[in-house]
Amino acid sequence: MKLEDLQFTMTQDMQNTFIEMMLIRQMLKGGNLNKTDKKVFENELSDLTALFILEFRKHNKKQKKQYEDIMNS
């Protein structure tokens, strides 16, 4: 198997989480937030990122193993 052959699973919840993460990143990059709002969005982005990673790992165990095998060969 080659790296380009890997197919990862993205559930609807993962897709929604990813979109939320991108929207928050855009808001943070926009620079129009006060200090309090910026901190709230940074914390939310951190929480969403952790959630996405957990869900990604949960739904892609086989693919993760295949990826590791490819990278270690």
Residue pairs with C-beta under 8 A, 6 or more apart in sequence:
1 66
1 69
1 70
2 70
3 67
3 70
6 63
6 66
6 67
6 70
7 63
8 56
8 60
8 63
9 59
9 60
9 63
10 18
10 59
11 55
11 59
13 55
14 52
14 55
14 56
14 59
17 48
17 51
17 52
17 55
18 52
20 48
21 45
21 48
21 49
21 52
24 41
24 44
24 45
24 48
25 45
27 33
27 41
28 38
28 41
28 42
28 45
33 41
57 64
